[in-house]
């Protein structure tokens, strides 16, 4: 059975990931409008088909039209929202005049909002209750996706038929979406894994070895799963692309912005020194306090996330954080 696809896709957020998603969304013959804040990004994409600021060196499809006006997205029948998590609320608020009842908005940012401890679907419900939420998450580096290297993602939507339509719209020869109805699982895993990736980067930077790296990923997966299930997620989702898959990728390569933060901290840089010349956002830095707050609210133990947050906010140095984790009481692996 042929699934009807959406004809006009709008992408909000022209960072590396937003640009990559705009690129793959053209593969089915869709017209794609990409909203960018920076005038120089809009000009470069429209004139030269390249986002030099965030994804330099990757040729973009001429079917992508960049704009700095939300009004240009008013006729789109599918929106992919890709601003940084901490800017999701303000971005959706700015887009509100152009939203109509039932418009599907797929949330592609990974994080927990500081101040409210809200997941991105909760932010969407607060700001645009007339929209229909979807979540896109999975183990992907933006550059590889934009270059057409094989990739897979989870598309989560409560309405399975709508999820299938979204998946069919953005699917391509090398970009494979898998469907789910578990929105909480799809977004919770993506938010927490960024904090764990910082821990893995610290271990790498300190030269703690592959044993420590494997242990952090495994125990990080336990933290991520406990937290997500306390929020109402399904364990099967956590064991899939947007849970374990995303965690393994983000924790295993310096291409990961979050792991690169930890790598710098482990090598003795301060957070301020590392972030000084960066244009891209490491979501784990901003989400860590909210993730820890969320764990405390739901009485979920998150020792790795707690340690990372303590390092990021200056309450503990890297060596003390490692010592604190290694000296915790012995317990069952299931806990």
N, C-alpha and C positions, 0 to 999 in steps of 0.2 A: 504494500500500500504506500502510495506517495504521500508524504506529509507536506502540507502547504507551509512554505517558509515566509518569514517577514521580508518585506521588500525594501524597507528603508531603515537602516540601522544608525542610531546615534550613539557616539561614544563620548562620555564626559570625562576628561582627564587625559592629557597628551604627554604624560610621562612615558617611561619605557614600556610599561605593561599596557597602558591604554593604547599606545601606538601599535604595539604588537597585536592586540585584540582587534583594532581597526583593520590591520593588515589581513588577518585571517578571515575577518567578516566580509571581505571583498571576494573571497574565493568562489562563493556560490553565485556570483554575478550581482551582489547587492550594491546599492549605492550607500556609501558610508560617509557620515558627517562627523568629524572629530573636533570636539571643543577643546581649545587650549587657552590658557590665561595669557601666555606670553606672545606679544605681537610678532616677535622674530621667529617663533616656532610656526605660527600660522603662515607667515610669508614664505618660509623655507619649504614647508610641506607643499604649499600650493604652487610655488614656482619651480622647485627643484626635486620634489618628491623625496624629501629626506628630513628627518627630525634630528638635526645636528646636535642639539642641546642634550637630548636624552637617549638617542639611539643612532648616533652617528655611524655612517658607513653602511647602513642597511637601506637599499633602494625600496621605496614604498610604491604601492599601486597608485596609478593615476586616478583610480576610482575613489580614492580618499579625498574629500574636500575638508580643509581645516577652516575653522571659524572661531572668533572670540565672542560671538553673540549667541546666547541661549535661544533667542527667537528663531534661529536657523534650524533648531532641532524640533520645533513645534510640530512638524508634520511627520516625524519619525514614528514608526509603529513598534519599535523595540529600542530600549535604551540600556547601554552598558555603563554603569557608574563606576569610574575608576579613580576618583581622587584619593589622596591619603586618608586613612581612617579618621584621623583627628580633624579633617576638613570636610568629612562627608555631610555633616549636618548643615554647615553653612552653604555648601555647594547645592544640596538638594533644596534648601530654602530659596536660593537664587533662581533655581530652575522651576520653582512652584507655579509661576504664572502660565507656564506652557504645558502643564500636565493635565491630561484628561482622564476621566474615569476609566479604570481598567487597563491603563497603560502598563505594560510589563517593564519593570526596571530590575535589571540583574546587577547585584552588588558584587563588585570584583575586588574590593579592598579588604585587607586582612588586619583586624585589630579590634580592640575594645576601647570605647570612647572614655577618655578621662573625664572625671567629674560626675558622670552618670553611670559608669560601668556598663553601658549599653552595647550590645552587639549591633552590627550594622542593620539587621532587619528591624530591630527595635527603633533605631534612628529613623529609618524609612517610615515606619508606622506612625511615629510622632509627627514627622514633617509632611509626609505625603500619603495619608491614609487611603486616598483614592487610587493609588497605584497598586499593582500586583507584584509581590516580591519574588525574585529569584536570587540564587547565589551561584557564583562561578568560583571554583577553587581547585587547586591541584598542583602537582610537582612540575613547575615550569619556570625556566628563566626566559625573560622577555625576548632577549636577542635571538635565542634559538628558535622560539616560536615564529618571530618575524622573518627569520631566514628560511623557514620551511622545514626545519628539522622535526622528526617525529615527536609528537607530544600528545598527552591525554589530560582531560580535566573532568571534574564532576560538575554537572549542572543540576542544582537542587531547586525544585519547585513543588509546592503542595499539589498543584493541579498537574497530574502526570501528562495529560495531553498538551498542555501549554509547555511543559518542560521538553517534550519531544519536539515541539515546533521550534523552540529556542535552539535546541541542540542541532536540529537539521539546518537552521539558518547559519550557524557559525562553524559547522563541520567542514573540513576540507580534506584533501588527500593525505595530509600529514598531521591533521589536527582532529583528534577523536574525542568527542564529549560522551561521557557516560551519565545516565540519568539517575536521579535520586529524588525522594520526596522529603528527605531529612535536612531541612534548612539549618537547624541549630547545629547539627553535626558538621555540616559543610563549613560553616563560618567559625565555630568554636575551635576546631582543629587548626584552621589557618591563623587564628589570632594567637594561640598559645605557642605554636611551633616557632614563631619568630623569637620569642624569649628564650626558648631552649637552644635555638641556633646561636644566640649570643654566648651561652654557656659553652657550647662546643667550640666556638671560636676562641674563647679564653683558654680552654684546655689545649687547643692547638698552639696558640701563641706562647703558652708556658712550657710547651714541649712535654706534655704529660703522657703522650703515647696513644697507640690505637686502642688499648684496653680501656682507657678512660673515655675515649671518644665513643666507643661502642656502648659502654655503660651509661653514659649521658643520654644517648639516643634512646636506649631501652627504658631507662627510668623516666626520661622525659616523656616518652610515649605513655607510660603509666600515669603521669601527672595530667597530661593532655586528655587522656581517656576518662579519668576520674572527674575532671572538671566538666568536660563536655556532657557526660552522662548525668551529672548532677543538674545540668541545665536542661536536660530532657533529650539529649542526643541518643542515637542508637549505636551500640558498639560496632556493628558491622560497618557503619560509616567511618568510624575512626580507624578501622583496619584497611580502609580503601585509599583511593588516590588523594582525597582531600585531607586525610588524616596521616596515616603512616607514610604514604608516598610523599606528601609534601614535606613532612618532617625529615625524612631521610635526605631528600635533595637539599633542603635549606641548611641542614647541619653538616653537609659533606663537601662544600665547595666555597672558596673565597669569592666566587661570583655572587654568592648570596650577600646582600648588603648587611643583613643581620649577623651572619657569621663573621664578616669582615670587621664589624664593630668589635666583636669579642676578640678577634685575632689581634687587633691594635691594643686593646686593653691588656691582653695577656702578655704582650711585648713591652708594656710599660708606658704606652701613650695614655694621656687623659682623654676623656670623652670629648671635651671641648677641642682638643688638638685634632682629633680624628675628624670631627664634623665640620671643622672650619672651612674647608674648601669643597664640600660635597653639595651637589645640586639635587640628588635623589634622597628619598626618605627611607630610613631604616625603621620600619613600623614597630619592631620590638622595643626600641628605646622609648617610644611614646606610650606603648601599650602596657609595658611591664607594671607600672603602678596600678593600673586598672585591673589587670589580670590578678594581681595579688589581692586587691580589694575584693574582687569577685570570689576568689577562693575563701577569703575570710567570711564573707557573707553567707556562703553555702557550706561552711565548715569542711572544706576540702583541703587536705595537706598538699602544698606545692613547694617543697623545700628548694628545688632547683630554681624555680621562678622567684622565690623569696630571696635567694642568694644573689641572683642576677640583679634584681631590683635594688638590693642593698649596695651593690657595687656601683650601679648607675647613678644612684642618688648620693653617693659619697659616704654612706653610713659604714661601709666596710671595704677594706682593700682586697685585691684579688687573692692574695695569699691567705688572708683570714677567711674569706668566703670558701675557698677550697678546703681549708682545715675544718670549718664548721660542717660542711657536707660529709666529709670523711669520718667525723667523730660522732655522727648521729647514732642513736641506739640501734642495735641489730634488730631485725624484724623479719617477718615472712615476706617473700617476694610478692605475694598477692596483695599486700597492704599498700 
